[in-house]
Amino acid sequence: PRLERALIIGFGTGITSGALSRVFERTDVVEINDAFYRMMPELAHVNFDVEHNPGAELHLSDGRAFLVGKDQAYDAIVNSVPAPTYFSASKIYTVEFYERVAAALKPDGVFCTWFAVPNMSEEGVYTILSALRKSFEYCDLRLIGPWYYEATCSNEPVRVRSFSEAVDDPELIRELEKGLPGFDLDEFFEDE
């Protein structure tokens, strides 16, 4: 409901971090591997030059450890870490991690995470969904692409809005749509 403070766990190419740091007043970005931060300037054209965004603060840290002591600090936390099939990423898809996330969110804050079914077993999918259910009262699960799911969870009911209703940055919307000609962000997030 607010766009004051966000946390992104996992930098990668920085697309998610760059876009969200344009939407939120303050954004903490946590990445455990400094190689991703070193390549950030090379990818400024896709990460919205997040390196020079004064509202973004980059942290070289483990996402789980970073959450300690951050009680009710964030309006949104986004997991942008690779699938749990990678050993170092698997600790991000656990009940213990989700409990830390829930504690770090404001009472009506949201947590977004993703998973791709081909990357895991059926039991793995059920394990992730069960772990989310133990930590959050409400979850909105969306199919984003073939076998690619996004879960938005909260301890308050999740109200899905259109992209343009949630994001008041016409330049950002144009940039996102430019990368996908003929792609309509509002239509993509439309509730059916």
RODO-2510 file (C-alpha; in nm, 4 decimals, decimal comma):
residues 192
     n   res          X          Y          Z
     1     p     0,0000     0,0000     0,0000
     2     r     0,2947     0,2363     0,0516
     3     l     0,5957     0,2932    -0,1686
     4     e     0,8351     0,4153     0,0985
     5     r     1,0888     0,1368     0,1568
     6     a     1,1671    -0,1856    -0,0272
     7     l     1,4245    -0,4609    -0,0001
     8     i     1,5462    -0,6657    -0,2956
     9     i     1,7329    -0,9856    -0,2151
    10     g     1,9540    -1,0878    -0,5064
    11     f     2,0889    -0,8409    -0,7624
    12     g     2,1686    -1,0494    -1,0724
    13     t     2,1460    -0,8187    -1,3744
    14     g     1,9766    -0,5567    -1,1583
    15     i     1,6584    -0,5234    -1,3641
    16     t     1,4333    -0,5837    -1,0617
    17     s     1,6447    -0,3661    -0,8314
    18     g     1,6685    -0,0862    -1,0830
    19     a     1,2970    -0,0804    -1,1598
    20     l     1,1868    -0,0990    -0,7964
    21     s     1,4329     0,1672    -0,6869
    22     r     1,2557     0,3971    -0,9325
    23     v     0,9205     0,3216    -0,7671
    24     f     1,0109     0,3210    -0,3950
    25     e     1,1525     0,6212    -0,2085
    26     r     1,4257     0,4028    -0,0534
    27     t     1,5413     0,0623    -0,1700
    28     d     1,7933    -0,1666    -0,0049
    29     v     1,9524    -0,4160    -0,2428
    30     v     2,1297    -0,7166    -0,0909
    31     e     2,3619    -0,9397    -0,2926
    32     i     2,5979    -1,2035    -0,1538
    33     n     2,8231    -1,2223    -0,4627
    34     d     3,0201    -0,9050    -0,5361
    35     a     3,0709    -1,0163    -0,8988
    36     f     2,7150    -0,9013    -0,9701
    37     y     2,7886    -0,5566    -0,8309
    38     r     3,1121    -0,5354    -1,0315
    39     m     2,9215    -0,5952    -1,3569
    40     m     2,6528    -0,3389    -1,2651
    41     p     2,7963    -0,0542    -1,4794
    42     e     2,8073    -0,2803    -1,7860
    43     l     2,4353    -0,3448    -1,7457
    44     a     2,3280     0,0120    -1,6632
    45     h     2,1133     0,0127    -1,9776
    46     v     1,8937    -0,2672    -1,8347
    47     n     1,9181    -0,1953    -1,4607
    48     f     1,8073     0,1681    -1,4933
    49     d     2,1518     0,2813    -1,3748
    50     v     2,0670     0,1739    -1,0202
    51     e     2,4274     0,2381    -0,9183
    52     h     2,3645     0,6136    -0,9432
    53     n     2,0133     0,6157    -0,7981
    54     p     2,0344     0,8082    -0,4685
    55     g     1,7347     0,6167    -0,3306
    56     a     1,9073     0,2787    -0,3738
    57     e     2,1531     0,1472    -0,1181
    58     l     2,3597    -0,1563    -0,2146
    59     h     2,4682    -0,4079     0,0501
    60     l     2,7155    -0,6918     0,0028
    61     s     2,5635    -0,9382     0,2458
    62     d     2,3738    -1,2622     0,2934
    63     g     1,9991    -1,1934     0,2638
    64     r     1,9101    -1,4012     0,5685
    65     a     2,1639    -1,2285     0,7898
    66     f     2,0680    -0,8853     0,6563
    67     l     1,7087    -0,9301     0,7779
    68     v     1,8090    -0,9719     1,1438
    69     g     1,6989    -0,6674     1,3425
    70     k     1,4934    -0,5173     1,0593
    71     d     1,1552    -0,5639     1,2308
    72     q     0,8694    -0,3900     1,0473
    73     a     1,1094    -0,1902     0,8305
    74     y     0,9795    -0,2650     0,4798
    75     d     0,6670    -0,2082     0,2747
    76     a     0,7833    -0,4705     0,0247
    77     i     1,0495    -0,7396     0,0087
    78     v     1,1273    -0,9067    -0,3234
    79     n     1,3190    -1,2293    -0,3714
    80     s     1,5237    -1,2123    -0,6909
    81     v     1,7537    -1,5030    -0,6001
    82     p     1,7959    -1,8003    -0,8390
    83     a     1,5868    -2,1141    -0,8041
    84     p     1,6406    -2,3302    -0,4945
    85     t     1,8139    -2,5924    -0,7060
    86     y     2,1344    -2,3943    -0,6437
    87     f     2,2734    -2,4913    -0,3027
    88     s     2,3548    -2,1362    -0,1962
    89     a     2,0060    -2,0164    -0,2970
    90     s     1,8138    -2,2967    -0,1282
    91     k     1,8304    -2,1267     0,2136
    92     i     1,6113    -1,8472     0,0735
    93     y     1,3213    -2,0886     0,0195
    94     t     1,2734    -2,2050     0,3811
    95     v     1,0263    -2,1493     0,6645
    96     e     1,3045    -1,9915     0,8713
    97     f     1,3774    -1,7369     0,5952
    98     y     1,0094    -1,6594     0,5344
    99     e     0,9619    -1,5991     0,9086
   100     r     1,2459    -1,3443     0,8993
   101     v     1,0861    -1,1808     0,5954
   102     a     0,7446    -1,1626     0,7656
   103     a     0,9034    -1,0006     1,0728
   104     a     1,0853    -0,7423     0,8568
   105     l     0,7642    -0,6357     0,6811
   106     k     0,5310    -0,3666     0,8065
   107     p     0,2007    -0,5268     0,9200
   108     d     0,0443    -0,4833     0,5742
   109     g     0,3684    -0,5204     0,3766
   110     v     0,4088    -0,7689     0,0921
   111     f     0,6674    -1,0310     0,0025
   112     c     0,7136    -1,1346    -0,3601
   113     t     0,8972    -1,4476    -0,4628
   114     w     0,9167    -1,6572    -0,7759
   115     f     0,9785    -2,0144    -0,8744
   116     a     0,9928    -2,2056    -1,1994
   117     v     0,8336    -2,5485    -1,1947
   118     p     1,0769    -2,7123    -1,4422
   119     n     1,3610    -2,6297    -1,1998
   120     m     1,2150    -2,8401    -0,9201
   121     s     1,0226    -3,1507    -0,8331
   122     e     0,6523    -3,1538    -0,7551
   123     e     0,7450    -3,2062    -0,3899
   124     g     0,9729    -2,9021    -0,4083
   125     v     0,6876    -2,6848    -0,5317
   126     y     0,4603    -2,8090    -0,2511
   127     t     0,7383    -2,7491     0,0015
   128     i     0,7773    -2,3844    -0,1052
   129     l     0,4020    -2,3235    -0,1017
   130     s     0,3688    -2,4917     0,2392
   131     a     0,6566    -2,2851     0,3814
   132     l     0,4958    -1,9638     0,2535
   133     r     0,1628    -2,0650     0,4055
   134     k     0,3237    -2,1134     0,7474
   135     s     0,4586    -1,7584     0,7467
   136     f     0,1863    -1,5597     0,5679
   137     e    -0,1883    -1,5608     0,6024
   138     y    -0,2545    -1,4521     0,2420
   139     c    -0,0818    -1,5338    -0,0868
   140     d    -0,1709    -1,4412    -0,4429
   141     l    -0,0170    -1,6912    -0,6861
   142     r     0,0164    -1,5912    -1,0514
   143     l     0,1374    -1,7718    -1,3589
   144     i     0,3728    -1,5200    -1,5203
   145     g     0,4922    -1,7355    -1,8098
   146     p     0,4983    -2,1012    -1,8985
   147     w     0,5815    -2,2723    -1,5688
   148     y     0,6994    -1,9450    -1,4078
   149     y     0,5081    -1,8428    -1,0946
   150     e     0,5086    -1,5304    -0,8810
   151     a     0,3719    -1,5406    -0,5261
   152     t     0,2801    -1,2190    -0,3471
   153     c     0,2250    -1,2832     0,0227
   154     s     0,1173    -1,0758     0,3210
   155     n    -0,0476    -1,1028     0,6589
   156     e    -0,3207    -0,8717     0,5280
   157     p    -0,5378    -0,9451     0,2214
   158     v    -0,3468    -0,8861    -0,1029
   159     r    -0,5195    -0,6336    -0,3309
   160     v    -0,3924    -0,6639    -0,6851
   161     r    -0,3806    -0,3353    -0,8757
   162     s    -0,3072    -0,2544    -1,2365
   163     f     0,0549    -0,1686    -1,3057
   164     s    -0,0188     0,1938    -1,3985
   165     e    -0,2291     0,2358    -1,0818
   166     a     0,0594     0,1120    -0,8663
   167     v     0,3442     0,2832    -1,0533
   168     d     0,3414     0,6559    -1,1262
   169     d     0,6501     0,6744    -1,3455
   170     p     0,5594     0,7063    -1,7160
   171     e     0,9273     0,6940    -1,8176
   172     l     0,9781     0,3635    -1,6339
   173     i     0,6634     0,2184    -1,7902
   174     r     0,7835     0,3240    -2,1390
   175     e     1,1254     0,1690    -2,0765
   176     l     0,9767    -0,1592    -1,9556
   177     e     0,7361    -0,1790    -2,2490
   178     k     1,0109    -0,0798    -2,4965
   179     g     1,1926    -0,4010    -2,4103
   180     l     0,8815    -0,5993    -2,5034
   181     p     0,7164    -0,4434    -2,8124
   182     g     0,3385    -0,4757    -2,8075
   183     f     0,3474    -0,5715    -2,4401
   184     d     0,0930    -0,4020    -2,2118
   185     l     0,1889    -0,4072    -1,8424
   186     d    -0,1673    -0,3401    -1,7262
   187     e    -0,2983    -0,6291    -1,9341
   188     f    -0,0213    -0,8547    -1,8051
   189     f    -0,1138    -0,7931    -1,4410
   190     e    -0,4881    -0,7897    -1,5029
   191     d    -0,6962    -0,9965    -1,2623
   192     e    -0,8913    -1,2676    -1,4417
***
